[in-house]
Amino acid sequence: MTTPTAATPHWTAVCAVQDILPNTGVCALVGQHHIAIFRTGTGQWFALNNIDPRSQASVLARGLMGNLGDRLVVASPLYKQHFDLHTGECLEAPQQSVRTYPVRTEGGQVLVQAS
């Protein structure tokens, strides 16, 4: 489902909350953006550009979530770079960092803001 909600026209509903299991990610096409949406086991939500900057493949949503020190990250499934879920920074090569997007839940739906 990729239709904007009537109450908040800049937000796009991408799926139901229960469609994303804790500690996993999914990919959604929002406008022209491939966005990886992640849910932590503690109920935090994050959204990043899903395109791996090194390979240009749309795969970050399939990466493994974890921690490096105090940073919550996802590891690319291809080249294993780590991307900070809060900032999109690539820890091994900051020049390959990815964009982050606002994400929230409302009425049992996951919504992403991408322009």
Secondary structure, 3 states (H helix, E strand, C coil): CCCECCCCCCEEEEEEHHHCCCCEEEEEEECCEEEEEEECCCCCEEEEECECCCCCCECHHHCEEEEECCEEEEECCCCCCEEECCCCCECCCHHHCCCECCEEEECCEEEEECC
